[in-house]
Amino acid sequence: MTYQSPFQAPYRQLRRPVTDRMVAGVASGLGRYFAVDPTLVRVGFAVATLFSAGLAALAYLVMWFLMPEEPAGAAAWPHAPGTTPGWPPTPPTPPAT
């Protein structure tokens, strides 16, 4: 029996999460990618929209269509905090039976 694990990229990926979203998940995805609270990103978008006469809202829409949606069950960042993945990435070890 072989162990088949889903592919986990050895780097962070900018993608829209399925679970932590308010409109499209763009702010949540940016927050996860830059390790910032998504609420701060949402407030930043709101303030930038007011000061840029709606240009930030247009940027939000463009990111909505360009950012891929993360697969169901995927981890936001598969590596433990404070660790960096090695190169080349090592495959996960199969569970002991």
C-alpha positions as CSV (number, residue, x, y, z in Angstrom):
1,M,0.0,0.0,0.0
2,T,1.4,3.4,-0.9
3,Y,0.7,6.6,0.9
4,Q,-0.7,9.3,-1.4
5,S,-0.6,12.8,0.2
6,P,-1.8,16.0,-1.4
7,F,0.9,18.2,-2.8
8,Q,2.1,20.9,-0.5
9,A,4.1,23.6,-2.1
10,P,7.4,24.4,-0.3
11,Y,6.5,28.1,-0.4
12,R,3.6,30.3,0.5
13,Q,0.9,30.7,-2.0
14,L,-1.3,33.7,-2.5
15,R,-4.8,32.3,-2.8
16,R,-8.4,33.0,-1.6
17,P,-9.4,30.8,1.4
18,V,-12.7,29.1,1.4
19,T,-13.5,29.3,5.1
20,D,-12.3,32.8,6.3
21,R,-13.9,35.2,3.8
22,M,-16.4,38.0,3.9
23,V,-16.9,38.9,0.3
24,A,-14.5,37.0,-2.0
25,G,-11.6,36.1,0.3
26,V,-9.1,38.5,-1.2
27,A,-8.4,40.4,2.1
28,S,-8.2,37.1,4.0
29,G,-5.8,35.7,1.4
30,L,-3.6,38.8,1.6
31,G,-3.7,38.7,5.3
32,R,-2.5,35.1,5.5
33,Y,0.2,35.7,2.9
34,F,1.7,38.7,4.7
35,A,0.9,37.3,8.2
36,V,-1.4,40.3,9.0
37,D,-4.8,40.2,10.5
38,P,-7.3,40.1,7.6
39,T,-9.4,42.8,9.4
40,L,-6.6,45.2,9.0
41,V,-6.4,44.4,5.3
42,R,-10.2,45.0,5.0
43,V,-10.0,48.3,6.7
44,G,-7.0,49.2,4.5
45,F,-9.1,48.4,1.4
46,A,-12.0,50.5,2.7
47,V,-9.7,53.5,3.5
48,A,-7.8,53.2,0.2
49,T,-11.1,53.0,-1.7
50,L,-12.2,56.3,-0.1
51,F,-8.9,58.1,-0.8
52,S,-8.4,56.7,-4.3
53,A,-11.9,57.5,-5.6
54,G,-12.7,53.8,-6.0
55,L,-9.4,52.6,-7.6
56,A,-8.8,50.3,-4.7
57,A,-12.2,48.7,-5.2
58,L,-11.3,48.1,-8.8
59,A,-8.0,46.5,-7.7
60,Y,-10.0,44.3,-5.3
61,L,-12.2,43.1,-8.2
62,V,-9.1,42.4,-10.3
63,M,-7.5,40.4,-7.5
64,W,-10.8,38.5,-7.0
65,F,-10.5,37.2,-10.5
66,L,-6.8,36.7,-10.6
67,M,-6.2,35.0,-7.2
68,P,-6.9,31.3,-7.3
69,E,-9.2,29.8,-4.7
70,E,-7.5,27.4,-2.4
71,P,-8.5,23.7,-2.6
72,A,-10.9,22.4,0.1
73,G,-9.0,21.1,3.1
74,A,-5.7,22.8,2.2
75,A,-3.7,24.3,5.0
76,A,-3.1,28.1,4.9
77,W,0.6,27.7,5.4
78,P,1.6,24.0,5.7
79,H,4.9,24.7,7.6
80,A,5.2,25.2,11.3
81,P,5.7,28.9,12.3
82,G,9.3,29.9,12.4
83,T,10.6,27.2,10.2
84,T,11.5,27.4,6.5
85,P,11.1,24.5,4.1
86,G,14.2,22.8,2.8
87,W,15.1,22.5,-0.8
88,P,14.4,20.1,-2.4
89,P,11.2,19.5,-0.4
90,T,11.1,16.1,1.3
91,P,7.9,14.1,1.0
92,P,5.9,13.5,4.1
93,T,6.5,10.2,5.9
94,P,3.6,7.7,5.8
95,P,1.7,7.1,9.0
96,A,2.8,4.1,11.0
97,T,0.4,1.2,10.9
